[in-house]
Structures are given as structure tokens and as C-alpha cells.
Amino acid sequence: MNNTECKLQMLDLYFSEYSFKNSHEDEDVNYNSSFTIKYAINSDDESKIKVTIDTNITNSTKTVELNLQTIGIFKIDKEGIEEEIYDTLMKKNTVAIIFPFIRSQISLLTTQPGMTPIVIPPVNINALIEEQN
């Protein structure tokens, strides 16, 4: 029997900072979004990784601006896996796990009277990671 134990675990996820500005000066719903991803390996326990994703969304007239910082804490069991697979787990899979939470949180933050909620479309995680590099 093949033992297929998961090598990647999410230990925690939280939104550490957010700000939202909506001046209601216009109805511009042409949103631009940008994402900055940072990785930090725990110096006391190298199996633990902190992934920080900073999300910035603005409309073209700058009357709407949303900033959200999301932190995910993960554990990766490196035993028996190749470096390339470890790198994929750390850089791509962690971001892919976090992203639906970001999309949901942004929709929740922008669901208010007089505003069309911001819905981030699905993102190609591979392309996003390549863009960050």
C-alpha cells in the first residue's frame, strides 16, 4: 500500500492589515490590482514558512483604494522530497492555498451600500510567481 502523506500543512492564516478608501466621487469600476509576495523561513524551525501577500487594488481615478496584507503560516516536511518539489510547495502551492481567502475577504470588505463589490477573478498563480521573480 502506498502511503501518500501530505507534505504541506497550513498552520495559520490571518489578515494582519487592511485599509479601504472609497470617496464615492465617481463610479469608476475599472480596478487595477497588484500583489507582492514575500517568503520567510523560520530560523528556529526550518520546516515552518511565513508567506505574506500584500494586495493593492485601486480604480483608475484613485477614488477607491484597498490594501490588504495576508499572512499564511505553513509547515513543509522536507523529508524524502526533492528540492524542486520543495520549492514548488513553498512558492506556488502556499500562494494557491491563500488566494481564495484573499478573494473572499476583498469581496466582503467592499460589499457596502452604494458600491459594487470588488471581485478578483481567478489568478494564474504560476504567472503571478513568475512575474514576482
Disulfide bonds with the S-S distance in Angstrom:
none
